[in-house]
């Protein structure tokens, strides 16, 4: 006969097994994961409706077919390798390179374009299989978190690409005349930057193009520094750059649907073809006139308002501030070069950059406030940032002509808006920082005789 005392451990074990699922943090991330999966499925269905591949399809194709960005896949694998030992890192890197060499030989034999990145994706998937079949307990959770972090970076890129295609299919008219008219309040900086980039020649253009394209890889370098102790401490920090990057990439494209714009190089340049309102960029700024929606093609993404490249570069700059001097300089360089590229290539208006900076600081402040328990100052800052961002969009849409006709009033006002958000962000984050621990005074000990 089993005694009552012998039944207590099993009952306690059952309670312990289900205790994790009752924790608010676990339930929150479970709900977020389910919502993210549902969002991917909905995006896949919407993409199929317009006969374009969705994020799930494009990601699955890269297991065998040529990847779109091999550098991003290897950067994602580097995030996964943070949770591995040095021996496992060398094995993973060797396996990825070996698989890519095999794929390159096959593509060379059939005359296909040589690309790389399949090996990195195979290694990430292999780490997920090992975590589920060969690891247990905390080691399994840690490896699955690493795999999830790497896959989130790739999935975020695929989701963004699908979003861009959907904006071109669902928004036949663009609001570029409104953004361009409002941009007169800032002196049409895209036209000025475009002439400077053209005057710099191929060297300056190629450098800015590389910085603009490889923004995600730059974010990985900052993240690698932030997560460098994950394998030793066997856990991830509460806040890091990848979180901000993903939230910006998920929420930002929704604003594209509200304020669709294609950029001056398309709406007012030769790249727009017969859809462009005029061929004026970057030599001559359009005259001030009453704006109206502009019909455009079903191919060019409506991805200008806000400038997510500005938002991501701002996030990189913020998260590089706690790094060594070289990383801080790199973060500042990437921010300046990204702003120069977005304007100099005619991809954005100046008002896009203002909105992008406010958007990034608001997202970053919201994530930090969440980690700090949503204290009063954090809630006030997030509400203020959201209000400023909304006011910017409304003014671009409904007051562009007034802004263009009174640049000496609205120009400084547009610059004060992000400045006030920066000030609020610095004050809020300063309150969230733990107080410094005073150094203990060393009391000299008497010498032993």
N, C-alpha and C positions, 0 to 999 in steps of 0.2 A: 504494500500500500504506500502511495506517495504522500509524504507529509505536506502540510501547508507551507512550510518554509521552503521546500524544494520547488514549489510552484512560483515563488516570488521572483526569482531571476528571470524566468521566461516572460513573465508579465512586464517586468522592468525593461527587458530587452525590446519588447514590442513597443513600449512607450518611447524608448530611446530612438528606435528606428523611425517612428513617425514624428518625433519631435522636431526634426530638421524642417519638415514640410510645413510646420505651423509657425516657423519664424517669419516675421514680416519681410525681411530681406530676401529670403528664398522664395516666398510667394510672389514678391514683386518681380524678381528676375524670371520666374516661371511665366508670369503673365506677360512680361515684355517679350520673352522668347516666342510664346504662342502668338502674340500680336504681330511680331516680325515675320513669322512663318506665314501667317494669314495674309499679311501685306504682300509678301513675295508671290504667293499664289494668285492674289487678286491682280497684281501687276502683270504676271504671266498671262492670265486670262485676257486682260485688257490689251496686251501687246498682240496676242493671237488674233484678237478681233480686228486689228488693223494689219494683219499679215506680216508682222515683224517679230523676230525672236525675243522672248522674254529673258529675264535674268537667270532663271533656272536652266533654261535651254542653253544659253550661251556658256554658262559655267560648266554644264555637263559636256558640251562639245569639246572643251579645252582639255579634257582627259586624253583625247586621242588626236583631235585636229589641232591645227596651228593656233597657238594662243595669240591674243591681240596685244598683250603686254607681258613679255617674259620677265622684264625687270621687276614688275609689280608682284609676280608670282614668287620670285626669289626673295623679294623683300618680305612677303607674307611668310615664307618658310623661315626666314631669319627670326621673325617674331615667335614662331613655334619653337625654334631651337633655343630660345631663352630658358625654357623649362627643362632642357636636357642637360646631361653631363657633357664634359668636353669630349669624351670618347664617343658618346652618342651623336654629338654634333658633327664630328668628322665622318662618322658612318653615314649620317643623313646627307651631308653635303656630297660625299662620294657617290652615294646612290643616286642623287638627283643629277649629278653631272653625267654618270654612266647611262642613265635612262635617256637624257637629252642627246648624248652622242649617238645612241642607237636610233632615236627618232631622226636625227640629222642625216644619218647614213641612209635610212629608208627614204626620206624626202629627196636626198640627192639622187638616189637611184631612180626615182619616179619623175624627177625633174620639177619637183615642187619648190616653192620658195623656202630657203633655210630660215627657220625660226627656232626659238628655244623657250623653255618654261614648263613643258609637260612634266619633266622630271621633278621639279619643285612641287607641282600639284600632286603627283603620285606620292611623294614623301609625306605631304600633309595628310593625305587620305590614309596612308600606311600608319602614321602616328595615331590617327583616330581609331583604326582597327586594333592596334596594339593596346591602346588605352582601354578599350572595351573587352579585350580577350586576355591580356597578360598582366594588367595592372589592377590593383584593388585599393580601396580606401582613399587616403589623401593623395597618393601618387596618381591614381586614376583621375581624380578631380582636377589636379594640377595640370596633367597632360591634356585633358579635355578642354580646360580653359585656354591653354596655349593654342590648341588646334582651332578652337572657336575664334580666338583673336585673329589668327592668320586668315581664316576663311571669311571673317567679317570684313576684313580689308578688301579682299577680292570681290566679295558679294556686294559691298558698297559701291565698288566701281561699276559692276555690271548693272546694279539697280539704277545708278545715275545715268548710264548710257541709255537704258530703256526709257527712263523719265524724259530724256532729251528727245528721243524719237517720238514719244507720245505728245510732247509739246508742239512739235512740228505738224503732227497729224490732227490735233484737236483744236489748235488756235490758228485759224486761217488769216486773221488780221493781227498786226503787231502795233505796239504803242510807241515805237521809236520816235515819231515826231514830238510826243509829249516829253520823253526823256531828253531829247536833243534841245528842245526849247528851254526846258528847265536848266539844262547844262550851260546856257548862256550866263547864268548867275555866277558860275565858276570860271567863266572865260573860255569855254570849250576846250578843256585840257587835252582831250583826245586828239584834236587837230594839231595842237602844238607838239605833243609827244610823238605823233606820227611823223611829223616833219623832222624831228630830232633823230628818231630811229632810222629813217631813210637816209639822213645825212651821215649817220655813223657807219654805213656800209655793211658788208656781209658779216664782218666780225661781230659787231654789236648785235645784229639781228640774230645770228646763230646762237650767241650766248643767251640772249633773252628768251629765244625759242626753247632752248634746252631747259632753262629754269622754269618756264611756264609749263612744259610738258611733264617734267620730272618732279612735280610738287609732292606727289604721294611718296616718292622715294625719299625726299628730304624729310618728310614727316616720320618715316621709318627710322632714320638715323637719330632723331630726337627721342623717339619711343624706345629705341634700343638703349639709349643712355638712361632713360627713366626706369626701365625694367631690367637693368643689368644685374640686380641682386635677386631676381625672382628665383633662380635655381638654388641659391644658397639659403634664402629665407623661406623657400617653399610656399610662396604666396605672392599675390599681386597687390600693388598699392591700390588705394581706394579710387584715385583719380589719375588719369594719364591722358596723353594726347589722342590716342585712338578713339576714346569715348567722344571727345569733342568733334573729331573729324567725322565720325559716323553720324552723329546727331545733326551736324551742319549739312551733311550730304543727304540725309533723309527728309529734313524739314525744308531746306532751301528750294528744291525743285517744285515743291507745292506752290511757292510764291511765283515761280515762273508761269504757272497757270493763271495767276491773278493779274500779273503785269508782264505779258509776253513781249519781249524785245529781242532783236537779233544783233544789234550792235552797229556802230557807224560804218564799219568796213563793208557791211552788207546793205544797210538801208541807205547809205549815202556814198558808197564807193563802187568800184568796178566789180567787186566780188558778188554784188547783188544782181548783176545782169540787168535784164529789163524789168525786174521787180523793184529795183532801187528807185527811190524818189528822185535822186539826181546823182551824178557822178562828181562829188565835191570833196570827198575825204582823200587826203588830209590837207589839201591846198587851200580850200576856201570854205569857211563856215557858212551854213545856210542862214539866210536872213530870218529875222524874227517874224513869225506869222502865226495865225491861229492854228494850233495842231489838230490833227484828225487821225483816226486809225488808218493804217496802211496795209493793204492786202499784200500777202507775201506767199512764197512757195510752200510746199508741203515737205521740204527736205531740211532746210536750215533750222537748227534748234533755237528755241526762244529762251535762251539761257543767260540773259544779261542782268536782270533785276531780281535780287541783288547780285553783286559779283561774288560768287562763291570762291573763286581763286583768291580774292582779297580776304574773304573770311577765313579760308584755310591758312593762308600765309600769316594772317594775324594770330591765329591759334598756334602756329609753329613758333612765331616770335615770342608769344607769351610763355609757352612751355620751355623755351630754350633759355629763359632768364635765370633759372636755377642751375644751369650747367656750367662747365668750365668756360674760360674766356673764348676759346676757339669756337665752341658751340654757340655762345652768345653772339659772336661776330657773324657766324654763318646764318643764324636766325634773322639777324638784322639785314644782312645782305639779301637773303631770300625774300624778305618782305619788300624791300626797296625794288629789287629786280622784278618781282611779280607785279607790283603796282606799275612799274615802267612798261612791262610787257603787255599788260591788259589794256593800257591806254595807247601805247606805241604801235601795237598791231591793229588797233581799231576794233578790238573785241568788246570794249565797254566804254560807257560814258563816265564822266567824273561823278555824276550823281549815283551811279551804280556802286562806285567804290565807297562813297560815304555810307550808303545803306549797308554794304557788305561788312564794313568795320563795326557798325552798330550791331548788326545781326550776330557777328562772331562774339563780341563782348557779352551780349545778352545770353547767348547759349552757354558760354563759358561760366558766366556768373550763376546761371541756373543750375548747372552741374555741381559747382562748388557749394552752392546753397543747399542742394540736396544732400551732399555728403556731410555738411555741417548741421543738418537737422532743420533746415528752413527757419533760421532765426529771422528776427524782424528786419534787420538791415539787409539781409539777402533777399527777402521777399520784396522789399521796397525797391531794391536795385533792379530786380528782374521786371517788376511792373513798370519802372521808369524806362528801362531799355526797350521793352515791348511798345510802350507808348510813343517813344521817340521814333522807333522804326515804323510804326503805323502812320505817324504824322508825316514822315518823309514820303512814304508811298502815296498818301492822300494829296500831299502838296504837289508831287510830281504829276499826278493825274488831273487834279482840278485847278491848280494855280500855276501852271507852267508859264503862261504868257505874262502874268504879273511878275513872276520871278525873273524872267528875261528882261522885262522893261525896267526893273529896279534892282540891278545887280549889286549896287553898293549897300543895299539893305539885306537882300536875301543871300548874297554871297557869304558875308561874315556869319549870317545866321546858320547857313548850311555847315560851315566849319565849326561853329560853336556847338552844334548838336552832337557830333561824335566826341568833341573835346569834353563836354559835360558827362557823357557816358564813360569815357576813359577815367575822368576824375572820380565818378561814383564807383567804378570798378576797383580802382586803387584803394579807395577808402574802405570799401566793403571787404576786400580780400585782406587788407591790413588788420581788420578786426578778427578775421577768421584765423590768422596765423597764431600759433601758440606763443605765449609770452616767453621771452628768452630766459633761460635758467641762469641765475647769477653764478659767476665762478666762485668756487669756494676758496677762501683765503687760506693759504698754507701756513701753518704755525710751525716755526722752526723747533725741532726736537733737540733736547740737550744731548751733547756728545757723550758717548760712552767712554768712561775712563778705563 
